[in-house]
Amino acid sequence: MSFAKKIISLILAAGITVMPVVSTVASAVEVTEKTQVYDNTIQEKSKDLDSEDNEPFNVFDIYDAYHEMIKNNTRPVTTTVKTTIKTTSTTTAATKITSTKTTSATKKTTTEKVTTTIKTTTAAATAVSSTTAVSTAVSTGTTATTTQAGQFPDGKYINGIDVSQWQFKIDWQAVKDSGQVDFAIIKAGWGMESHQIDPFFHENMQNAQAAGMDVGIYWFSYALSVEQAKREALLCLETIKDYSFNYPVYYDFEYQEALTTLSYATLSEMIEVFCTTLEEHGYKTGVYGSGSDFEYRIYRHVLDKRPVWVAEYDTPTVTWYKGNYGIWQYSPKGRIDGISADVDLNYCYVDYPSVVGVNPVNGKIPAATTPVTPPIPVETTTTQSWNCKIIDLKTTTVDEWDNYDKSEYDFAMIMADTADLGLVGENIDKAHSLGINCGVIYDCKVTTIEKIKEDIAALDLQLTGRTLEYPLYFNISEKNADFVKCGFEKNNAAYIATEFCSYFEGKKYYVGIRAEDKALGYRFNSDLLLRYDVWQVKYNNDPDLYTGKCGIRSRYNAENGGFDIICVTDYPEIIKRIGLNGYLPAPSITENTENTENPALQGE
């Protein structure tokens, strides 16, 4: 812009700054003339003849000059200030100063109140939080949510937790009696397949409400499209249909593959379709996610429609998200009476039971009773047990069978992955030559159906013409880190296991699944684990996540740094009697007997 233009723009901008002086008069004048739009790109009269570049005079330069004059004004302009500007410039200045001081004093008062108050009361209840909170966090959170219905007054809040299968079995009466928790959000499931319902959901819902807890529900999303988000909503509806509660149903929207590969419009539409699908069935919904994702990846108008539950850790306040939120998940490391594992901790600033009422609208919240936690099933197949030794072909040669101690171990399991499948046959032969009963563990390291079919063919070749006295196990990595390292997605382990097990089941093998406890409870559906035998591996003394029937259990022994492997099923008797794993059936079993169900269940 030329020097002459800058001078004119500054003069015009200065005139703009004094316009509020006469704003009340101007607002009273009714504009009756037709507004003319001045297009400076085509009007010849807009040319500045003195300009060296002879460019059109741009009216937006005035706007830029105006903001150049006021950009150093550091005081925030609030809605109250803007209203006052329409009166006089003198009043405006006074109001701005007063408004700033008042805001500062209010924040200070709220902070001091929260810092010094251990127990507070709300408009909806006489007993609320008793934990020691981060004072600045509560102050900021309250400021961010003051426009919401049901807002607790003066920065007050209540405390809550959110739970899933990773908290294992929960003593909800102890949680309630602790006085540490006012509400709980319970995971119903994840994804869009029927086997992805949280294994502890029904137990948690029933026992939490029986203890008199206020509860809500969340569903973890793995959707990568709007259509998949719709399927998740329908599965969620089917899962929660028998329950009524008084907090929202939250869509847990934090799947990184979706957040980093899909457009913001698609992400926002996925949230919209999930929530509206439930809302059409009478449910009140909300959205959970990280503050940064909400601020920069999701359209604000989608979030403003419904309650927001924001997660930000290791910070004294919610720093990323600038919109309204009702719950802040501030820590994943809480310890609560009645829960054996770490649990997420939350501050809630909104009285959701009074806002939500009953969720869904036609529901009825059950009365509090005495919660009952089912006992962990005790294995009752037999009183006898057999000890096992695993022969891992990665580290063992066929000659080392000569060191097998028959007085210490009753049988051996030969473990091999893709690289070692060609050695399985000769190791079976060596074990049998020494009078040792054995089975096989296929250690899966492949992640596609095509690759598992190749390994199935290679293993089948090794087993043909040979017999096994113990099952053929499909083994998934025992540690979660190994599971991820091998490239498995959350849901495809079950598909690969099904391909392996169904093939060898058709070949009349006694088939099982061997996996770490969390993998059994989290990565396989219950139908699959009921159909085939299960070998559970535990690295700790936490309560079992998988509580179904097991033929073999491995428990880590900290004293010797190894595993105690105990078998409680007489597999050789079952296998030889039915005629599996290369054996002909016993005379009492007809030749046309079909093995269409888990033979372990048939034989007991």
N, C-alpha and C positions, 0 to 999 in steps of 0.2 A: 504494500500500500504506500502511495506517495506521501510526502510530508504534508501536503495540503489536505489530503484525505484524512490523515491522522488527526490534524487540528480540528477538522469539521466533526469527525467521529467523536472526539473527546468532548467537544462543546455539546453535541447532541446527547452524549452519554451523561454529561453533567446535568443536563436538563431532565433526564430520566430520573436522576436521584432525587430531585426536588418535586417530582410529580405527586408524591403522596400528600404534599401540603394542600393541594387542591383536589385530592381524590374524591372527597365527599361531594364537592360541587360537580365534578365531572360525572360521578356516578348518577347524579340526578338528571343529567341531560339525556333525553331520549334520542338515540341516533336514528334518523329517518332517511338519510341519504344512502344511496347504493354504494357499497364499498368497492373501490377500484383497486385491482391488483396490478402493481407496477412491475413489469417484467424488464429488468435492466439489461437483459442479454440481447434484446432486439430493439429497444427504443433508442433512436439516434440521439435524442436529447440527453441521454444519460452519460454521454461521453464527457470526459474531463479534458478539454482542449489543452490545458497546461501540462498534462501528464506526459511523461516521456514514453511510457508504454502504451498510452492511449487506451487503457483497459476500462471497462464499464465500472461505474461506481456501485459497489456492493453494499446493500443495506445491512447485511449481516456483520459488516465491519463495526457498525455501531454497537451491536450485541457484544462483540468481542471486546471492544473498548470499554464498555460498561463493566464487564466482568474483570477487566484489567484493573479498573479503579477500585473494585471492592474485594479483590481476591485476598488482600492482606487482613481483612476483617475476620478474626479467628473466632468470634462468638457464634455459637450455633443459632440458627434461626428456627425457632419452634413455631408451632401452629398458632400459639397465643401471640407471639410477636408479629406474625404476618397479619393477624386480625387488627392489631393495634396500629400497624403502619397506615391503615386506611383513614386514620383520624388526623394526627399531626405528627410532624417530625420530632417535636420536643417530647411528646408522650411516648413515641417509639423508643427513643434513647433510654428514657427512664424505665420503661417496661423491660427492655432487654437486660438491663443491669439487674433489676429486681428479679426477673425470671431466672437468671443464671445463679444468683445467690440462693434463691429458694430451692432450686434443684440440688445444689451442692449440699445445703443443709439437710435436705430430705435423705440423700444418700448416706450421709454421715449418721443420721439418726437410725436408719434401718440397719446399718452395719453394726453400730454399737449395741442395738437391741438384740440382734442375733448372736453376737459374740458373748454377751453376758447372760443370755437366757438359755437355760438347759431344757426346760419344758415350756411349751407354748400351747395356746388354745386356738382353735379355728372357729369359723362361723358354723361349721357343720358338726363338729365333734368337740368333746371336752378334753380328750387325750390325743395329743399328736406326738411329734418327734421328741425322742429323748437322747438322740445321739449328738455328739459334738460335731457340728458341721463347720465347713469352711465359710467364714462369715462373708467374705467378699463375693463368694459364689452365689450365696443366697440373695444378696443384695442385687447383684447384676441380673440373676434369673428373674427376680420379682419385677425389676424394671422392664425386662423384655416381654413380660407376659401380662402387663396390667390391663390390657384391653379385653382379656378373655372372660367369658361367662364362668361363674363359679370360682373366680380367683380368690385365694385366701388373702385376707387383709394384711397390710403392713409387713410384707416379706415373710410371712409364716409359711410353713411347709410341713409335709409328712414324709415318712421314710418308707421305702419299698424295696423289694427284690424282684428279680426275674429268674426263673428256673427252667431247667430242661433235664434231659436224661443225664447230663454230666454232673448233676447234683445227686444222682442215684436215689435211693430211698430216703424220703424226708419224713421226719417226725413233726407233722404240722401242728400238733398240740403244743410241742415244745417251742416251735417257732412263734406261735401265738402268745404263749405264756412268757416268752422272753421280754416282751415289751419293746423289742428292737424293730419290729416290722408292723406297719400299718396296712400294707396291701402287697399283693404279689401278681406279677404278669407271668403266665404259664405258657410254655411252648406247646403248641398243638401238633406241629409237624413241619415238614419242609418239602419243597418240590411239588411234583404233580402226580406221583405214583402212589397207589394205595398202600404200599409197604413202607411209606415214608412218614407215617404217623409216629410221633414221639412215643417210645415204648412206655414212658411213665406218665403220659398226658392224663389218661382217665383216672389213674390212681391219684395224681396230684390234684386234679380238679375236685374229685369227690372228697378227699381228705382235707384239703385246704378249706373248702366251704363247710365241711362238717365241723372244723375247728372255729368257724366264725370269721374267717378271713375274707376281706374284700379282694376280688380277683378280676383280672382281665386275661386276654389271650393274645399270643403272637404267632405268626406263621412266617418261617424263613423262606425267602424267595431264591430260587435258582433259575428263574425264567430268563430267557434270552430273546423273547419276543412278546408282543402284546397277546398273541394267541396263547402262549404258554402261561402268561400271567392270569389269563381267564381260566385256564385249567387248574391252576393253583387255587384260585378263588373257589371253584366248584368243589375241589377236594377238601378245602378248609371248611366249607359249608357242611359237607357231609360228616366231617369229623366232629364238629362242635354242635351239631343240631340238637343234641339232647341236653344241653346245658344253658342255664341262664346266669348272668353275672352282672356286675355294675361298673366295670371299666371297659374301654373300647377294645375292639379286635385290631391289633396293630399288624401292619404289613412290614415285616423286617426286610428292609431294602438295602443290602450291603454287599451283594455278590459282586466281587471285583471284576470278573470277566464281563459282566453286563455293564458295570459303571464305566469301564475303560474302553469298551468297544462300540457301544450303542450311542446314538445321538441323544441329546438332551430332550428333544421332543419325544422320542420313543420311550425313554426312561420315564418321563412324566406321564405319558399315556398308559404305561404299564401300571403305575401306581393308581391312576384314575380308574382303569378297568377293573383292577382287583377290588378296590374300595367300593366302587359303585355296584359291582355284582353282589357284594355282601349287603350293601345298604338297601338294595332292592328287595332283600329278604328280611328287612327290619332290623339289621344290625348297625350299630354306630361304630365307625372305624377310625383308625389313626395310622400314622406312619412312623416307623423307627429307622434311624440311620445316623451316620456320623455328621457332625456339624459342617465339615468342609464339603461333603457330598451334597448336603442339602443346600448349602449356600451357592455352590458353583455348578451343580449338575441337574438340579430339579427346578422346574418353573415354580416361582413363588406362589402364583395363584392356585396351583394344585395343592401346595402345603397349607395355604391359608384356609382352605375349605374344612379342614379337620384337625384334630389334636395331633401335635408333633411331640415325639419322644426322641430326644437328641442324645447322642453319646459323644462325650469328650472326656478324656482321662488326663491325669497329671497336670491339671491346670486349676487355678483358684476360681475360675469363672468360665462360662461358655463364651469362647472367643471367636469361633469361626462363624457360627450361624447367627444372623442378625434378625431373624424373624421371631414370631411368637412360638413358644414351646410350653408344654404343660409339665413334662417330666424330663429331668436331666439324669442320665446314667453317668455317674461320676467316677466309679471304680469297679474293676472286675475282681477285686481281691478281698471281698468282705467275708467275715466269719460270723455266722449266726448260730445260735443254739438250735439244735435239732437237725442241722445240715452238716454232713461230714466233709464236704468239699468247699472250695472257694465259691463265692456267689456274687453276682453283680449287685451293686448298691445304687439306689436311685433317690433323688429328691423329687417330690411332687408338689406343685404350686397351685393345683386346681382341685376343687372338691368334685371329683368325677362322679361319685355315687349320686350327688344331687343333680349334676348336669345330665348324666347318662340315664339315670333312673334304672330301668331294667333293660338289659341287652340280651336278646332282642326285645322289641317293644311289647310283644305278646307273651313274654316269658314270665317265670316266677322263680325268684331266688330261693333255694332250699334253706330250711331252718338249720341252725347249728345243732350238731349232735356230737357224739364221741367218735373221732376218726379212727379207723382201723387200718393198720398197715399189714398187708398179707405177709406171712413169714416166707423166708427164702426156702424153696423146695429142697428137701433132703433126698439124695439119691437112694433109691430103695431096690435097685435091680438085683443086687446080691450082697451078701455079707463078706464075700471073698474079694480080694483084690490081687492084681498082678502088676509087677514092676517092669518098666520098659526102658530100653536103651535106644537112642536115636543114632543111626549110622549115617552121617552126612557125607555123601560122596564127594563133596567139595574138598574135604580134608582127610578122607579115609580111603585107603587102598584095599583091594580084595584080600591081600595077605593079612591084614590086621584083624580079620575075623578070628584068627587063632588065639587072640588075646581076650576074646569075649568070655566073661565070667558068668557061667550058667547058674552059679549059686547066688549071684546078686541080681541078675535080670532074668525074667521069665520069657521075654520075647524081644524082638528088635524091629524097629521101623527104619526102612531104607529111604532116605530123603535125597531127592534129585531135582534140579531145575533143568531148563532147556539144554544147557551145556553138558549135563551129565546123564541125560536119558539113555544114551547108548551103553552105559555101564550097569543099568538096573538088572538086566537078565543074569549076568554072571554073578552078581552079588546075591541074588535070590538063590542061585544054585549053590553058592558057597555056604550060605546060612543053612540050607537044607542038608547039605553034606555033613554038617556038624550037629544035626538034630535040633536046630534052632527054628522055632516058628517065627514068621515075619510078615509084615505088611509093607506098604509103600506110601510115602508122602510125596506128592507132586508139589514142589515149591514154585508157585506161579510167579513169573516175572514178566509176563507178556500182558498187553493191555488191549488187544483187539481180538475179535472173533476169528479173523483169518490166522493170526499167530497161534491162538489156542488150539485151533484145528490141526495145525502142523505138529504141535507138541502132543496132542491126543494120538495122532497117527504114529508118531515115533514111540510113545509109551506103549501103545497097543501092540506094536511089533515086539517089544521086549517082554510083554506079559503072555503073549500067545504060547500055549503049550506048557505053561508053568502054573503053579498053584500058590495061593496066599492064604494064610490062616488068620490074618488080621485085615482090617479094611484098607481100601485105597482112598487116601485122603487128598482132597484139594486144599492146599495150604495157601493162605493169604498172609502177606508180611505181618509179623507179630507186632512190630512197633509202627506207630502212626507215621513217624518220619520216614521209615523205609517204604511204607505204603505210598506216600506222596512222591518219594524219590523214584519209584518205579513208574510213575506217570499215571496212576489211577485217578480217575475222577470220582466224585462222591458216589455216583450211582452205578457205574459200569462194572464194579466187582461182582455184583450179584448176577449180572448177565453172563459174564465169563464163567463164573462158578456153575451156573445152570447148564451152560454148554458142555462143560467137562463132566459134570455129575450125570446128566441125563444120557450122555453117550455111553459111559461105562455101566450105568444102570441097565441100559438096553443090552449090554453084553454080559449081564448077570454077574456083576461085581457088587460086593458090599461096599457102598460108597459113603464117604463122610466129608465134613468140612472142618478144617482145623484153622483157628484164628484166635487172635488176642481178644480178650473180653469186650473191649470197646468196639472192635470191628464186628463182632457177632451182634452186638446190640444196636449198632449204628449203620452198618453197610449191607446187611442182609435182611430180607423180609422174613417174617415168621413162618410163612408157608414153606420156604426153602429149608429152613432149619428144622421144621417138623418132618419133612420128607426124608432127610438124610441124617446120618449119625453126626454128632458134634463132639469135637475135641476142643475144650476151652483152655486157653493159656492166660495166666494171671501173673503180672509183674509186681503186684502190691497187695496190700490187705484191705483195699477199699471194698465196700459192698459190691456184689456182682451186678453188673449192668445186664448181662444175659443170665436169666434165671431159669432157662429151660432145661430139658433133660440132656445130660452129657454122658457119653460112654467112657471118655478119658478126660482127666483134668491134669494140667501142669501148673505147679505153683513154685514161684521163685523162692529159693532158700537162701536168705542173706548170710547164713552162717558158713555155708560152703561155696557160695557164689554160683550155684547151679540150680537146676530145676528138679523138683520131686514130681515124677510122672506116675500117676496112679490110674490103672485101668480097673473099672468096676463091672465090666461086662465080659462074659465068657464067649468071646467072639469065635474061637475055633469050633465050639459046640454048635453055635448057630449056623456058621458058614458051612460046615460039613453036613449038618442035618438037612438044611434047605437045598444045598447044592449050588454054592456060589464060588466065585474066585477060582474057577477052573476045576472045582470038585464036582463029582456026580452027586445027586441027592441021595440021601439015605433011603433004604428000601421002603420005609413007610411013606415016603413022599413020591407021588406019581410023577411020571416023566413030563407031563404037560403042565406042571405047576408054573404059573406065571408070577414073576416077582414085580408086581405093580405098585407095591407100597414099601415103606421102610422095613426091611427084613428084621431089624432089631425089634420093632414093635410087634411083628408077627410072632417072633420067637419068645416073647415074654408075657 
